[in-house]
Amino acid sequence: MSANEALLTLEGWFSYHDFRKIDWGKWKAASEEERTAAIDELQTLMNTWQDDESATDGSTSVYSVLGHKADLSFIFLRPTINELEALKTAFNKSRFADYTTTDYSYISVVELSNYVNNPGEDPKANPHVRERLYPVMPKWNHFCFYPMNKKRGEKENWYSMSMEERRDLMRVHGLTGRKYAGKIKQIIGGSVGYDDWEWGVTLFAHDPLDLKHIVYEMRFDEVSARFGEFGDFLVGNYVDTDSVKKMLQV
Ligand code: 76R
């Protein structure tokens, strides 16, 4: 194996998952006028994010999140990390942001690893590759997010395996994934150097059971069974400007 064979990854848009909690006590204590102005401003922001998507300058999704870990999830994909920072700052300057806290976020870059490329081809010239590196997120009803690592233990170390071994395991992983065509869309964000885990996994589904089924089925694939280590899972429901208003109206 050549030393840099392991380094061949393809990167696309940068990704920022911003998980916000709503301070419901403070929100309910605000005047109706203030709440209306805050919701209007949030809807305006969401429309500007949609304009970026229409101009293919990125993609944005908003989901309401179940459980105690967050209430809303904003997922931004953009060409540069400067744009991600500007989006974060613009949001923080909005009125609605004053009623939120952010205990968790995740930074990564959409990544394809080189296990399945066609030798000799310029991968970025391939429309299928481009579609995966610069993905417009589907407006599907449900999403889940979790970060993961591949083990670097004394006994099992993904990074000391040969390219052939890794490719074989990833091929099986890809075959499992393909069984969910049309049911699951996944975005893999590489986060080495950016965040606390090696990858952020974002899955979109029409049916929340498919989220459970794919993650469970993959646990039996050798690559996940032997090497997968997982962080917190978050799951939620798609919201647009109308449903976010409904969610926030008290
Ligand atoms: O077949 C292909 O075209 C691409 C093959 C492929 C790669 C290289 C692929 C396919 N993935 C790849 C890389 Mn994936 N993926 C995950 C998870 O919970 C778990 O156990 C794992 C979390 C899911 C659910 C998932 C889904 N994948 C990766 C990588 C980078 C690994 C590396 O570089 O070492 C990670 C961390 C990862 C994790 N994967 C697919 C899916 C699905 C649904 C597919 C099929 C996609 C398709 O054919 O459209």
Residues whose N, C-alpha, C, O or C-beta is under 5 A from the ligand:
A	BS01	76R	S113 Y115 V116 H173 G174 G177 R178 Y180 Q186 I188 W199 V201 V215 M218 R219 S224 G228
